[in-house]
């Protein structure tokens, strides 16, 4: 058995039928029985009550009577995680890289600038061992001037000097080929600083200190046993040949030469 009250169209039809039934029965009973007024009143009250119930149900059905508000689900907040920051302890030691050391760059070779000439085991600047004296000394003209040979013989043949006081001597063997090339200075004493003349690839030349010479060439050979200071002579293999040095006064290089073991000498040096 359905116990649910009628709603919607069924309720409306029921109410109309009950009202019609009451109206139809009321005229017939009015003349005969007055005491039926209370009965009719009860019916009217019942109809009104039903009408009230029906109206209320209809209002609820039609949305006229407000119902309890049902809240929707609460929005879920989306939290974006922030990237983790790695902190460095303040007590951590800071390691500093040493500044890069610069390597000196050798200036490009210029035939007119003797300070750009390189001393190797086989040549000094444009002058090479084994060539003719005339052919090898031709490039010396310009930056150097040929010194005349005085009658006393204290200036060797083929000795050339530059305006900066750099002296180059070219020695020939009996066949006329260049056998020795030497670089010195025209100063009366050994220069205490490098002169503007030829140097080795390591930067050693006339005027370099003995300390610089040994630092540049740790494998130097002492060609004057028993002597290590002034006037000592040293040699080192460079580019398939031998470069020789003599320490002058004050612990600086006074002469650099290639070729023969012995230094060239003038007549007045004998």
Secondary structure, DSSP 8 states (H G I E B T S, - for coil): ---S---HHHHHHHHHHHHHHHHHHHHHHHTT-STHHHHHHHHHHHHHHHHHHHHHHHHHHHT-S------------------------TTS------------------TT-GGG-EE-SSEETTEETTSBHHHHHGGGBTTEEE----TT--S-TTEEEETTSEEEEEEE-TTSBEEEEEEEESSSS--SS--SS-EETTS--TT-BHHHHHHH-TT-EESSTT--STT-EEEEEETTEEEEEEE-GGGBEEEEEEESSS----GGG-
